[in-house]
Amino acid sequence: MIFAVGFGASLGSVVRYALTSYGKKHWMQGTACPRPTLFINLTGAFFLGLAFALRLPAIVYAFLGTGVLGGYTTFSTLNMEMVSLAENGQKHVFKRYLLASYLGGAILLTCGYYLGSLL
Amino acid sequence: MDTVKNYLSVAFFAFWGGLARYGLTEALSFYGTVIANLLGCFLLAFLTYFFLRTSNSRAWLTTGLGTGFVGAFTTFSSFKMDAFKLLLGGQNFGALLYFTGTIAAGFLFAWAGKQAANFAAGKLLERG
């Protein structure tokens, strides 16, 4: 169980690192909005809702849910980006980023959950 | 080469970050996620701003600790999931409290981490 979580977290984090590095170069032209993190957290929330609803065996859920998706999404980077947006006076982007992350994440997780319940 | 080093470092530290979070949630259920997320916000801001000020040359280590360990330690998806589980359990007020409380506290902890880093780096640079 421990290895399932650990290796899952490694895998998820490496994907997050790759996407963030790529996204910083290609998805952020002319915007201060941290789109890579937003994309990662929203997709991660969707898939966790889906994984939870599928009632996977405990070991699979530990690997996929707790490990991969837990390591893939991040709460700390999101908040550090918000602090930096607030301190740079980017009020407009700050509000949009806050709403998109938290509200969008809640909506997508719910969508994932109901999709998983149907399957 | 540096890129490979960074990726290996992220993978290695993320293993331990994920395990630390798992340990906390096994012991304390959803309070474990709260602790991991808030502590992680403080730690990531502290690490990032501290090394920014003291110009650390080992990029692989800061990437490993920040992106790997703390990134895997904190989780956005489980935070959403826990709030959703409270809703499913009919605890509407609890879910709202958990949701808004974590959002506000996460921001405050990240802000505090930055202030602490600037303070610590200032002290360190003063001493030379």
gemmi code that builds the backbone of each chain (N, CA, C; Angstrom):
import gemmi

chains = {
    "A": [
        ("MET", (0.835, -1.206, 0.000), (0.000, 0.000, 0.000), (0.865, 1.249, 0.000)),
        ("ILE", (1.903, 1.191, 0.855), (2.809, 2.336, 0.976), (3.517, 2.615, -0.350)),
        ("PHE", (3.941, 1.536, -1.013), (4.642, 1.735, -2.283), (3.705, 2.216, -3.371)),
        ("ALA", (2.464, 1.758, -3.312), (1.479, 2.213, -4.296), (1.297, 3.729, -4.184)),
        ("VAL", (1.178, 4.229, -2.951), (1.008, 5.673, -2.744), (2.270, 6.430, -3.157)),
        ("GLY", (3.421, 5.942, -2.702), (4.690, 6.632, -2.970), (4.999, 6.719, -4.444)),
        ("PHE", (4.925, 5.593, -5.143), (5.243, 5.621, -6.570), (4.190, 6.395, -7.356)),
        ("GLY", (2.954, 6.282, -6.918), (1.903, 7.080, -7.551), (2.190, 8.560, -7.434)),
        ("ALA", (2.602, 8.977, -6.228), (2.901, 10.392, -5.999), (4.085, 10.849, -6.847)),
        ("SER", (5.093, 9.981, -6.994), (6.238, 10.311, -7.849), (5.771, 10.552, -9.278)),
        ("LEU", (4.970, 9.619, -9.755), (4.476, 9.685, -11.131), (3.645, 10.953, -11.348)),
        ("GLY", (2.694, 11.199, -10.448), (1.839, 12.376, -10.567), (2.637, 13.667, -10.530)),
        ("SER", (3.628, 13.726, -9.641), (4.416, 14.946, -9.506), (5.294, 15.200, -10.719)),
        ("VAL", (5.831, 14.123, -11.293), (6.657, 14.289, -12.491), (5.805, 14.836, -13.646)),
        ("VAL", (4.582, 14.323, -13.774), (3.678, 14.829, -14.810), (3.362, 16.309, -14.555)),
        ("ARG", (3.113, 16.638, -13.282), (2.830, 18.043, -12.937), (4.017, 18.943, -13.275)),
        ("TYR", (5.210, 18.471, -12.939), (6.418, 19.257, -13.223), (6.593, 19.459, -14.728)),
        ("ALA", (6.380, 18.391, -15.496), (6.520, 18.481, -16.949), (5.494, 19.443, -17.539)),
        ("LEU", (4.243, 19.309, -17.109), (3.174, 20.175, -17.625), (3.408, 21.631, -17.247)),
        ("THR", (3.861, 21.863, -16.007), (4.106, 23.229, -15.562), (5.246, 23.858, -16.365)),
        ("SER", (6.325, 23.100, -16.562), (7.451, 23.632, -17.333), (7.023, 23.969, -18.754)),
        ("TYR", (6.257, 23.064, -19.347), (5.786, 23.271, -20.715), (4.797, 24.439, -20.764)),
        ("GLY", (3.839, 24.426, -19.861), (2.779, 25.427, -19.856), (3.282, 26.837, -19.612)),
        ("LYS", (4.310, 26.975, -18.778), (4.857, 28.304, -18.503), (5.393, 28.935, -19.773)),
        ("LYS", (5.878, 28.107, -20.691), (6.425, 28.627, -21.945), (5.339, 28.885, -22.978)),
        ("HIS", (4.327, 28.011, -23.013), (3.402, 28.039, -24.156), (1.983, 28.515, -23.848)),
        ("TRP", (1.570, 28.480, -22.568), (0.176, 28.810, -22.271), (-0.010, 30.148, -21.588)),
        ("MET", (1.076, 30.866, -21.379), (0.929, 32.068, -20.563), (1.269, 33.358, -21.300)),
        ("GLN", (1.119, 33.341, -22.632), (1.410, 34.555, -23.391), (0.399, 35.650, -23.043)),
        ("GLY", (0.930, 36.761, -22.603), (0.093, 37.921, -22.346), (-0.883, 37.771, -21.206)),
        ("THR", (-0.607, 36.873, -20.256), (-1.477, 36.759, -19.096), (-0.652, 36.454, -17.850)),
        ("ALA", (-1.146, 36.940, -16.716), (-0.476, 36.649, -15.454), (-1.138, 35.451, -14.784)),
        ("CYS", (-2.237, 34.974, -15.394), (-2.971, 33.863, -14.797), (-2.159, 32.570, -14.903)),
        ("PRO", (-1.902, 31.892, -13.771), (-1.103, 30.667, -13.800), (-1.901, 29.504, -14.404)),
        ("ARG", (-2.036, 29.533, -15.717), (-2.860, 28.525, -16.397), (-2.402, 27.080, -16.204)),
        ("PRO", (-1.079, 26.807, -16.167), (-0.680, 25.402, -15.991), (-1.228, 24.794, -14.707)),
        ("THR", (-1.073, 25.499, -13.578), (-1.577, 24.981, -12.302), (-3.095, 24.837, -12.335)),
        ("LEU", (-3.751, 25.808, -12.948), (-5.210, 25.762, -13.047), (-5.657, 24.513, -13.808)),
        ("PHE", (-5.017, 24.275, -14.947), (-5.338, 23.107, -15.762), (-5.127, 21.819, -14.951)),
        ("ILE", (-3.990, 21.735, -14.275), (-3.644, 20.545, -13.495), (-4.666, 20.289, -12.392)),
        ("ASN", (-4.987, 21.332, -11.639), (-5.900, 21.148, -10.511), (-7.319, 20.810, -10.969)),
        ("LEU", (-7.763, 21.432, -12.064), (-9.123, 21.164, -12.546), (-9.239, 19.743, -13.089)),
        ("THR", (-8.276, 19.322, -13.911), (-8.336, 17.957, -14.442), (-8.179, 16.938, -13.314)),
        ("GLY", (-7.288, 17.234, -12.347), (-7.082, 16.326, -11.221), (-8.353, 16.144, -10.403)),
        ("ALA", (-9.069, 17.246, -10.168), (-10.321, 17.183, -9.401), (-11.351, 16.327, -10.137)),
        ("PHE", (-11.449, 16.514, -11.446), (-12.388, 15.725, -12.250), (-12.091, 14.227, -12.125)),
        ("PHE", (-10.828, 13.871, -12.318), (-10.484, 12.446, -12.307), (-10.600, 11.832, -10.914)),
        ("LEU", (-10.382, 12.635, -9.859), (-10.547, 12.073, -8.518), (-12.022, 11.784, -8.245)),
        ("GLY", (-12.895, 12.684, -8.694), (-14.331, 12.445, -8.554), (-14.733, 11.170, -9.268)),
        ("LEU", (-14.177, 10.993, -10.460), (-14.449, 9.802, -11.268), (-13.939, 8.543, -10.560)),
        ("ALA", (-12.673, 8.597, -10.082), (-12.059, 7.433, -9.435), (-12.831, 7.041, -8.179)),
        ("PHE", (-13.292, 8.047, -7.430), (-14.025, 7.780, -6.187), (-15.349, 7.080, -6.474)),
        ("ALA", (-16.042, 7.545, -7.512), (-17.360, 6.991, -7.832), (-17.261, 5.578, -8.389)),
        ("LEU", (-16.132, 5.234, -8.969), (-15.979, 3.905, -9.578), (-15.794, 2.802, -8.526)),
        ("ARG", (-15.645, 3.172, -7.266), (-15.456, 2.204, -6.173), (-14.367, 1.185, -6.517)),
        ("LEU", (-13.194, 1.690, -6.759), (-12.064, 0.840, -7.115), (-11.592, 0.062, -5.884)),
        ("PRO", (-10.899, -1.059, -6.100), (-10.301, -1.772, -4.968), (-9.346, -0.837, -4.212)),
        ("ALA", (-9.232, -1.051, -2.887), (-8.468, -0.127, -2.033), (-7.057, 0.157, -2.552)),
        ("ILE", (-6.376, -0.863, -3.034), (-4.986, -0.682, -3.467), (-4.920, 0.175, -4.739)),
        ("VAL", (-5.895, -0.021, -5.627), (-5.924, 0.756, -6.872), (-6.245, 2.226, -6.561)),
        ("TYR", (-7.182, 2.422, -5.625), (-7.541, 3.787, -5.261), (-6.369, 4.476, -4.549)),
        ("ALA", (-5.638, 3.717, -3.728), (-4.469, 4.287, -3.043), (-3.444, 4.743, -4.074)),
        ("PHE", (-3.237, 3.932, -5.114), (-2.260, 4.285, -6.146), (-2.758, 5.463, -6.979)),
        ("LEU", (-3.974, 5.331, -7.526), (-4.489, 6.346, -8.459), (-4.958, 7.615, -7.762)),
        ("GLY", (-5.782, 7.440, -6.730), (-6.388, 8.599, -6.068), (-5.412, 9.316, -5.156)),
        ("THR", (-4.987, 8.593, -4.101), (-4.091, 9.205, -3.116), (-2.714, 9.488, -3.715)),
        ("GLY", (-2.195, 8.534, -4.488), (-0.852, 8.682, -5.052), (-0.805, 9.593, -6.256)),
        ("VAL", (-1.232, 9.084, -7.403), (-1.064, 9.811, -8.663), (-1.791, 11.164, -8.641)),
        ("LEU", (-3.093, 11.146, -8.355), (-3.844, 12.410, -8.428), (-3.485, 13.354, -7.278)),
        ("GLY", (-3.208, 12.779, -6.095), (-2.761, 13.611, -4.979), (-1.433, 14.284, -5.276)),
        ("GLY", (-0.531, 13.559, -5.908), (0.771, 14.130, -6.263), (0.689, 15.059, -7.458)),
        ("TYR", (-0.248, 14.781, -8.340), (-0.444, 15.586, -9.559), (-0.996, 16.972, -9.211)),
        ("THR", (-2.054, 17.006, -8.412), (-2.617, 18.304, -8.037), (-1.826, 18.889, -6.871)),
        ("THR", (-1.937, 20.179, -6.707), (-1.184, 20.830, -5.646), (-1.973, 21.995, -5.073)),
        ("PHE", (-1.944, 22.081, -3.757), (-2.640, 23.158, -3.077), (-1.643, 24.274, -2.736)),
        ("SER", (-0.400, 23.880, -2.502), (0.598, 24.853, -2.068), (0.990, 25.811, -3.195)),
        ("THR", (1.188, 25.282, -4.403), (1.565, 26.150, -5.523), (0.446, 27.145, -5.816)),
        ("LEU", (-0.788, 26.645, -5.779), (-1.949, 27.502, -6.005), (-1.934, 28.697, -5.059)),
        ("ASN", (-1.697, 28.435, -3.769), (-1.735, 29.527, -2.800), (-0.543, 30.459, -2.908)),
        ("MET", (0.608, 29.891, -3.294), (1.756, 30.774, -3.477), (1.538, 31.703, -4.667)),
        ("GLU", (0.917, 31.170, -5.705), (0.618, 32.002, -6.868), (-0.386, 33.099, -6.517)),
        ("MET", (-1.329, 32.753, -5.629), (-2.321, 33.758, -5.221), (-1.671, 34.865, -4.410)),
        ("VAL", (-0.745, 34.487, -3.528), (-0.029, 35.504, -2.749), (0.737, 36.419, -3.697)),
        ("SER", (1.392, 35.821, -4.674), (2.186, 36.642, -5.584), (1.287, 37.533, -6.459)),
        ("LEU", (0.132, 37.036, -6.888), (-0.812, 37.859, -7.655), (-1.322, 39.026, -6.802)),
        ("ALA", (-1.639, 38.728, -5.535), (-2.165, 39.761, -4.641), (-1.126, 40.849, -4.411)),
        ("GLU", (0.121, 40.418, -4.229), (1.157, 41.405, -3.929), (1.565, 42.217, -5.151)),
        ("ASN", (1.337, 41.655, -6.331), (1.635, 42.409, -7.550), (0.464, 43.287, -7.983)),
        ("GLY", (-0.583, 43.307, -7.170), (-1.732, 44.158, -7.467), (-2.572, 43.681, -8.639)),
        ("GLN", (-2.477, 42.392, -8.972), (-3.257, 41.835, -10.089), (-4.636, 41.404, -9.584)),
        ("LYS", (-5.424, 42.362, -9.124), (-6.691, 42.042, -8.467), (-7.654, 41.265, -9.368)),
        ("HIS", (-7.689, 41.686, -10.630), (-8.618, 41.081, -11.574), (-8.272, 39.603, -11.805)),
        ("VAL", (-6.991, 39.352, -12.096), (-6.537, 37.981, -12.325), (-6.705, 37.152, -11.055)),
        ("PHE", (-6.406, 37.762, -9.911), (-6.542, 37.087, -8.619), (-7.961, 36.549, -8.435)),
        ("LYS", (-8.946, 37.400, -8.664), (-10.339, 37.005, -8.479), (-10.735, 35.888, -9.440)),
        ("ARG", (-10.300, 36.042, -10.694), (-10.651, 35.028, -11.686), (-9.993, 33.690, -11.375)),
        ("TYR", (-8.732, 33.750, -10.949), (-7.987, 32.536, -10.636), (-8.610, 31.819, -9.436)),
        ("LEU", (-8.977, 32.607, -8.418), (-9.617, 32.069, -7.219), (-10.917, 31.352, -7.566)),
        ("LEU", (-11.764, 32.038, -8.327), (-13.058, 31.467, -8.700), (-12.895, 30.251, -9.592)),
        ("ALA", (-12.023, 30.374, -10.602), (-11.837, 29.278, -11.558), (-11.326, 28.037, -10.844)),
        ("SER", (-10.377, 28.205, -9.924), (-9.813, 27.054, -9.217), (-10.836, 26.409, -8.302)),
        ("TYR", (-11.365, 27.204, -7.363), (-12.185, 26.609, -6.308), (-13.594, 26.246, -6.777)),
        ("LEU", (-14.213, 27.146, -7.515), (-15.559, 26.851, -8.000), (-15.489, 25.840, -9.141)),
        ("GLY", (-14.565, 26.094, -10.070), (-14.381, 25.180, -11.198), (-14.011, 23.790, -10.729)),
        ("GLY", (-13.130, 23.706, -9.736), (-12.720, 22.413, -9.205), (-13.903, 21.660, -8.611)),
        ("ALA", (-14.752, 22.381, -7.863), (-15.917, 21.754, -7.244), (-16.873, 21.237, -8.318)),
        ("ILE", (-17.086, 22.036, -9.341), (-17.996, 21.626, -10.421), (-17.445, 20.410, -11.166)),
        ("LEU", (-16.156, 20.457, -11.500), (-15.567, 19.350, -12.258), (-15.520, 18.058, -11.450)),
        ("LEU", (-15.224, 18.177, -10.143), (-15.221, 16.969, -9.311), (-16.620, 16.352, -9.264)),
        ("THR", (-17.630, 17.208, -9.145), (-19.011, 16.719, -9.134), (-19.350, 16.042, -10.460)),
        ("CYS", (-18.937, 16.657, -11.569), (-19.153, 16.052, -12.901), (-18.487, 14.682, -12.972)),
        ("GLY", (-17.240, 14.599, -12.524), (-16.503, 13.340, -12.548), (-17.219, 12.290, -11.725)),
        ("TYR", (-17.727, 12.716, -10.566), (-18.407, 11.787, -9.666), (-19.676, 11.225, -10.310)),
        ("TYR", (-20.472, 12.112, -10.926), (-21.718, 11.608, -11.523), (-21.467, 10.803, -12.787)),
        ("LEU", (-20.427, 11.155, -13.510), (-20.048, 10.340, -14.661), (-19.646, 8.942, -14.197)),
        ("GLY", (-18.827, 8.899, -13.122), (-18.386, 7.615, -12.578), (-19.542, 6.785, -12.048)),
        ("SER", (-20.559, 7.455, -11.472), (-21.725, 6.744, -10.947), (-22.536, 6.095, -12.063)),
        ("LEU", (-22.493, 6.716, -13.250), (-23.243, 6.178, -14.394), (-22.555, 4.968, -14.994)),
        ("LEU", (-21.220, 4.922, -14.895), (-20.467, 3.861, -15.566), (-20.629, 2.510, -14.861)),
    ],
    "B": [
        ("MET", (21.057, 17.610, -19.165), (21.523, 16.892, -17.974), (20.848, 17.453, -16.730)),
        ("ASP", (20.842, 18.777, -16.641), (20.188, 19.403, -15.493), (18.717, 19.051, -15.439)),
        ("THR", (18.123, 18.947, -16.628), (16.704, 18.618, -16.679), (16.462, 17.231, -16.097)),
        ("VAL", (17.300, 16.286, -16.486), (17.159, 14.910, -15.984), (17.297, 14.886, -14.466)),
        ("LYS", (18.266, 15.632, -13.974), (18.517, 15.725, -12.536), (17.271, 16.263, -11.815)),
        ("ASN", (16.668, 17.306, -12.393), (15.466, 17.892, -11.799), (14.324, 16.889, -11.743)),
        ("TYR", (14.121, 16.161, -12.834), (13.036, 15.181, -12.877), (13.252, 14.076, -11.852)),
        ("LEU", (14.479, 13.583, -11.755), (14.779, 12.523, -10.788), (14.566, 13.026, -9.372)),
        ("SER", (14.972, 14.265, -9.152), (14.819, 14.856, -7.837), (13.342, 15.011, -7.472)),
        ("VAL", (12.537, 15.466, -8.431), (11.089, 15.610, -8.203), (10.486, 14.244, -7.865)),
        ("ALA", (10.826, 13.222, -8.655), (10.272, 11.885, -8.435), (10.657, 11.352, -7.062)),
        ("PHE", (11.922, 11.519, -6.697), (12.404, 11.008, -5.412), (11.703, 11.690, -4.239)),
        ("PHE", (11.679, 13.015, -4.241), (11.088, 13.746, -3.117), (9.559, 13.617, -3.084)),
        ("ALA", (8.945, 13.480, -4.254), (7.487, 13.338, -4.297), (7.049, 12.035, -3.623)),
        ("PHE", (7.863, 11.004, -3.761), (7.583, 9.718, -3.111), (7.358, 9.945, -1.611)),
        ("TRP", (8.274, 10.677, -0.989), (8.191, 10.917, 0.453), (7.093, 11.911, 0.801)),
        ("GLY", (6.876, 12.886, -0.065), (5.799, 13.845, 0.185), (4.441, 13.169, 0.168)),
        ("GLY", (4.241, 12.301, -0.815), (2.976, 11.565, -0.920), (2.772, 10.646, 0.278)),
        ("LEU", (3.855, 9.978, 0.688), (3.769, 9.075, 1.836), (3.461, 9.824, 3.120)),
        ("ALA", (4.082, 10.974, 3.289), (3.847, 11.773, 4.504), (2.375, 12.175, 4.582)),
        ("ARG", (1.808, 12.578, 3.446), (0.385, 12.941, 3.425), (-0.487, 11.729, 3.720)),
        ("TYR", (-0.126, 10.594, 3.119), (-0.877, 9.354, 3.341), (-0.865, 8.988, 4.821)),
        ("GLY", (0.310, 9.086, 5.449), (0.429, 8.786, 6.871), (-0.481, 9.671, 7.709)),
        ("LEU", (-0.490, 10.962, 7.388), (-1.324, 11.918, 8.124), (-2.811, 11.609, 7.959)),
        ("THR", (-3.228, 11.279, 6.729), (-4.655, 11.025, 6.509), (-5.083, 9.675, 7.099)),
        ("GLU", (-4.152, 8.695, 7.133), (-4.478, 7.418, 7.762), (-4.705, 7.621, 9.263)),
        ("ALA", (-3.886, 8.498, 9.857), (-3.956, 8.700, 11.300), (-5.101, 9.635, 11.695)),
        ("LEU", (-5.336, 10.672, 10.874), (-6.250, 11.737, 11.306), (-7.399, 11.972, 10.342)),
        ("SER", (-7.597, 11.071, 9.390), (-8.605, 11.196, 8.339), (-8.566, 12.580, 7.693)),
        ("PHE", (-9.671, 13.288, 7.581), (-9.596, 14.489, 6.753), (-8.859, 15.654, 7.418)),
        ("TYR", (-8.679, 15.560, 8.747), (-7.828, 16.569, 9.393), (-6.392, 16.455, 8.886)),
        ("GLY", (-6.009, 15.232, 8.498), (-4.676, 15.017, 7.950), (-4.467, 15.812, 6.677)),
        ("THR", (-5.494, 15.825, 5.818), (-5.405, 16.604, 4.572), (-5.294, 18.094, 4.885)),
        ("VAL", (-6.067, 18.537, 5.890), (-6.008, 19.953, 6.274), (-4.598, 20.321, 6.719)),
        ("ILE", (-4.037, 19.495, 7.605), (-2.699, 19.780, 8.129), (-1.678, 19.776, 6.994)),
        ("ALA", (-1.730, 18.746, 6.123), (-0.785, 18.660, 5.014), (-0.891, 19.893, 4.120)),
        ("ASN", (-2.105, 20.296, 3.790), (-2.283, 21.419, 2.886), (-1.797, 22.745, 3.482)),
        ("LEU", (-2.142, 22.992, 4.739), (-1.765, 24.272, 5.336), (-0.264, 24.345, 5.615)),
        ("LEU", (0.259, 23.254, 6.177), (1.698, 23.195, 6.428), (2.458, 23.336, 5.111)),
        ("GLY", (1.953, 22.684, 4.073), (2.594, 22.730, 2.756), (2.617, 24.131, 2.175)),
        ("CYS", (1.536, 24.882, 2.357), (1.488, 26.262, 1.860), (2.585, 27.093, 2.496)),
        ("PHE", (2.718, 26.938, 3.813), (3.754, 27.679, 4.533), (5.137, 27.268, 4.040)),
        ("LEU", (5.361, 25.954, 3.964), (6.674, 25.422, 3.586), (7.087, 25.831, 2.178)),
        ("LEU", (6.160, 25.730, 1.224), (6.521, 26.045, -0.160), (6.883, 27.523, -0.299)),
        ("ALA", (6.073, 28.391, 0.319), (6.376, 29.818, 0.256), (7.698, 30.108, 0.947)),
        ("PHE", (7.905, 29.455, 2.086), (9.160, 29.677, 2.812), (10.364, 29.254, 1.966)),
        ("LEU", (10.326, 28.029, 1.459), (11.442, 27.501, 0.656), (11.718, 28.390, -0.547)),
        ("THR", (10.646, 28.703, -1.293), (10.810, 29.454, -2.530), (11.430, 30.827, -2.277)),
        ("TYR", (10.858, 31.562, -1.330), (11.341, 32.918, -1.120), (12.673, 32.944, -0.388)),
        ("PHE", (12.902, 31.945, 0.463), (14.180, 31.891, 1.169), (15.322, 31.658, 0.176)),
        ("PHE", (15.160, 30.687, -0.715), (16.219, 30.383, -1.673), (16.335, 31.470, -2.739)),
        ("LEU", (15.239, 32.188, -2.969), (15.270, 33.301, -3.910), (16.177, 34.406, -3.360)),
        ("ARG", (16.060, 34.647, -2.063), (16.823, 35.714, -1.429), (18.282, 35.322, -1.230)),
        ("THR", (18.523, 34.050, -0.897), (19.885, 33.648, -0.594), (20.597, 33.048, -1.815)),
        ("SER", (19.973, 33.163, -2.975), (20.523, 32.693, -4.264), (21.240, 31.356, -4.154)),
        ("ASN", (20.422, 30.341, -3.979), (20.944, 28.979, -3.875), (21.316, 28.464, -5.268)),
        ("SER", (22.442, 27.781, -5.360), (22.901, 27.346, -6.681), (22.432, 25.936, -7.034)),
        ("ARG", (21.983, 25.180, -6.024), (21.567, 23.812, -6.316), (20.091, 23.779, -6.703)),
        ("ALA", (19.819, 24.040, -7.951), (18.435, 24.132, -8.427), (17.711, 22.799, -8.278)),
        ("TRP", (18.434, 21.689, -8.467), (17.773, 20.373, -8.382), (17.204, 20.127, -6.990)),
        ("LEU", (17.894, 20.666, -5.964), (17.444, 20.434, -4.593), (16.193, 21.262, -4.285)),
        ("THR", (16.189, 22.521, -4.690), (15.016, 23.354, -4.427), (13.825, 22.855, -5.235)),
        ("THR", (14.070, 22.415, -6.472), (12.980, 21.861, -7.281), (12.444, 20.581, -6.642)),
        ("GLY", (13.351, 19.738, -6.187), (12.942, 18.479, -5.559), (12.122, 18.716, -4.303)),
        ("LEU", (12.617, 19.605, -3.454), (11.919, 19.879, -2.188), (10.594, 20.594, -2.428)),
        ("GLY", (10.612, 21.620, -3.270), (9.414, 22.430, -3.498), (8.392, 21.718, -4.371)),
        ("THR", (8.763, 21.468, -5.621), (7.837, 20.837, -6.565), (7.580, 19.377, -6.195)),
        ("GLY", (8.636, 18.675, -5.778), (8.491, 17.254, -5.473), (7.845, 17.003, -4.125)),
        ("PHE", (8.589, 17.284, -3.054), (8.088, 16.941, -1.718), (6.815, 17.715, -1.352)),
        ("VAL", (6.905, 19.051, -1.339), (5.747, 19.832, -0.892), (4.592, 19.721, -1.884)),
        ("GLY", (4.913, 19.681, -3.184), (3.872, 19.560, -4.200), (3.062, 18.277, -4.040)),
        ("ALA", (3.739, 17.187, -3.708), (3.034, 15.912, -3.523), (2.396, 15.827, -2.144)),
        ("PHE", (2.983, 16.535, -1.175), (2.463, 16.565, 0.190), (1.090, 17.241, 0.210)),
        ("THR", (0.966, 18.351, -0.504), (-0.324, 19.038, -0.569), (-1.139, 18.478, -1.725)),
        ("THR", (-2.444, 18.655, -1.643), (-3.298, 18.112, -2.687), (-4.534, 18.964, -2.853)),
        ("PHE", (-4.838, 19.272, -4.078), (-6.038, 20.049, -4.382), (-7.227, 19.110, -4.554)),
        ("SER", (-6.966, 17.974, -5.193), (-8.062, 17.051, -5.512), (-8.674, 16.433, -4.251)),
        ("SER", (-7.828, 16.065, -3.272), (-8.380, 15.461, -2.051), (-9.128, 16.494, -1.222)),
        ("PHE", (-8.662, 17.738, -1.293), (-9.363, 18.818, -0.599), (-10.788, 18.947, -1.135)),
        ("LYS", (-10.902, 18.938, -2.471), (-12.232, 19.003, -3.107), (-13.066, 17.783, -2.739)),
        ("MET", (-12.381, 16.630, -2.747), (-13.069, 15.367, -2.478), (-13.635, 15.348, -1.064)),
        ("ASP", (-12.841, 15.806, -0.095), (-13.280, 15.793, 1.300), (-14.483, 16.708, 1.500)),
        ("ALA", (-14.456, 17.861, 0.838), (-15.601, 18.773, 0.935), (-16.841, 18.107, 0.330)),
        ("PHE", (-16.629, 17.419, -0.786), (-17.730, 16.734, -1.473), (-18.294, 15.600, -0.609)),
        ("LYS", (-17.411, 14.876, 0.069), (-17.854, 13.774, 0.944), (-18.712, 14.305, 2.083)),
        ("LEU", (-18.337, 15.475, 2.622), (-19.140, 16.087, 3.687), (-20.531, 16.423, 3.156)),
        ("LEU", (-20.589, 16.928, 1.925), (-21.876, 17.243, 1.299), (-22.715, 15.985, 1.104)),
        ("LEU", (-22.063, 14.930, 0.613), (-22.769, 13.658, 0.400), (-23.323, 13.122, 1.705)),
        ("GLY", (-22.591, 13.377, 2.799), (-23.025, 12.913, 4.109), (-24.076, 13.816, 4.735)),
        ("GLY", (-24.506, 14.834, 3.981), (-25.558, 15.718, 4.462), (-25.068, 16.820, 5.388)),
        ("GLN", (-23.742, 16.934, 5.556), (-23.218, 17.976, 6.435), (-22.941, 19.248, 5.630)),
        ("ASN", (-24.002, 19.897, 5.232), (-23.859, 21.065, 4.364), (-23.054, 22.184, 5.026)),
        ("PHE", (-23.364, 22.434, 6.298), (-22.676, 23.508, 6.989), (-21.195, 23.172, 7.185)),
        ("GLY", (-20.938, 21.912, 7.554), (-19.559, 21.460, 7.712), (-18.771, 21.599, 6.424)),
        ("ALA", (-19.399, 21.253, 5.314), (-18.736, 21.336, 4.019), (-18.390, 22.777, 3.681)),
        ("LEU", (-19.330, 23.677, 3.934), (-19.111, 25.097, 3.642), (-17.981, 25.658, 4.502)),
        ("LEU", (-17.997, 25.263, 5.784), (-16.975, 25.718, 6.722), (-15.600, 25.200, 6.301)),
        ("TYR", (-15.540, 23.927, 5.953), (-14.282, 23.301, 5.531), (-13.758, 23.964, 4.258)),
        ("PHE", (-14.671, 24.170, 3.313), (-14.320, 24.742, 2.015), (-13.750, 26.152, 2.164)),
        ("THR", (-14.537, 27.038, 2.779), (-14.094, 28.431, 2.901), (-12.924, 28.560, 3.877)),
        ("GLY", (-12.953, 27.759, 4.943), (-11.876, 27.828, 5.935), (-10.527, 27.458, 5.335)),
        ("THR", (-10.493, 26.375, 4.555), (-9.227, 25.939, 3.972), (-8.724, 26.959, 2.952)),
        ("ILE", (-9.635, 27.538, 2.174), (-9.238, 28.527, 1.178), (-8.574, 29.727, 1.856)),
        ("ALA", (-9.231, 30.250, 2.876), (-8.698, 31.429, 3.569), (-7.397, 31.096, 4.285)),
        ("ALA", (-7.390, 29.961, 5.006), (-6.199, 29.596, 5.777), (-5.021, 29.283, 4.862)),
        ("GLY", (-5.271, 28.655, 3.721), (-4.198, 28.340, 2.781), (-3.489, 29.597, 2.316)),
        ("PHE", (-4.279, 30.607, 2.010), (-3.709, 31.878, 1.565), (-2.879, 32.507, 2.686)),
        ("LEU", (-3.425, 32.499, 3.899), (-2.721, 33.087, 5.042), (-1.412, 32.351, 5.342)),
        ("PHE", (-1.446, 31.031, 5.266), (-0.235, 30.255, 5.557), (0.843, 30.510, 4.501)),
        ("ALA", (0.436, 30.624, 3.235), (1.418, 30.910, 2.184), (2.018, 32.296, 2.399)),
        ("TRP", (1.172, 33.251, 2.768), (1.630, 34.614, 3.020), (2.604, 34.632, 4.199)),
        ("ALA", (2.251, 33.898, 5.263), (3.108, 33.828, 6.448), (4.453, 33.181, 6.100)),
        ("GLY", (4.424, 32.174, 5.224), (5.657, 31.518, 4.811), (6.587, 32.483, 4.110)),
        ("LYS", (6.003, 33.353, 3.295), (6.813, 34.337, 2.581), (7.437, 35.336, 3.555)),
        ("GLN", (6.623, 35.818, 4.504), (7.143, 36.774, 5.487), (8.264, 36.149, 6.307)),
        ("ALA", (8.061, 34.904, 6.735), (9.070, 34.205, 7.539), (10.358, 34.040, 6.741)),
        ("ALA", (10.230, 33.729, 5.446), (11.411, 33.533, 4.600), (12.179, 34.832, 4.455)),
        ("ASN", (11.465, 35.922, 4.231), (12.137, 37.212, 4.081), (12.845, 37.611, 5.368)),
        ("PHE", (12.186, 37.314, 6.493), (12.781, 37.621, 7.796), (14.052, 36.793, 8.001)),
        ("ALA", (13.938, 35.477, 7.752), (15.075, 34.572, 7.977), (16.229, 34.888, 7.028)),
        ("ALA", (15.896, 35.157, 5.769), (16.947, 35.460, 4.785), (17.629, 36.781, 5.145)),
        ("GLY", (16.841, 37.739, 5.631), (17.396, 39.028, 6.053), (18.387, 38.852, 7.181)),
        ("LYS", (18.021, 38.040, 8.168), (18.900, 37.751, 9.305), (20.199, 37.095, 8.837)),
        ("LEU", (20.021, 36.167, 7.897), (21.164, 35.392, 7.409), (22.139, 36.286, 6.641)),
        ("LEU", (21.574, 37.176, 5.807), (22.414, 38.050, 4.993), (23.104, 39.099, 5.870)),
        ("GLU", (22.410, 39.516, 6.936), (22.963, 40.481, 7.884), (24.242, 39.945, 8.494)),
        ("ARG", (24.170, 38.651, 8.846), (25.314, 38.006, 9.502), (26.452, 37.770, 8.508)),
        ("GLY", (26.081, 37.755, 7.213), (27.101, 37.628, 6.174), (27.449, 36.251, 5.818)),
    ],
}
model = gemmi.Model(1)
for chain_id, residues in chains.items():
    chain = gemmi.Chain(chain_id)
    for i, (resn, *xyz) in enumerate(residues, 1):
        res = gemmi.Residue()
        res.name, res.seqid = resn, gemmi.SeqId(i, " ")
        for name, pos in zip(("N", "CA", "C"), xyz):
            atom = gemmi.Atom()
            atom.name, atom.element = name, gemmi.Element(name[0])
            atom.pos, atom.b_iso = gemmi.Position(*pos), 0.0
            res.add_atom(atom)
        chain.add_residue(res)
    model.add_chain(chain)
structure = gemmi.Structure()
structure.add_model(model)
structure.setup_entities()
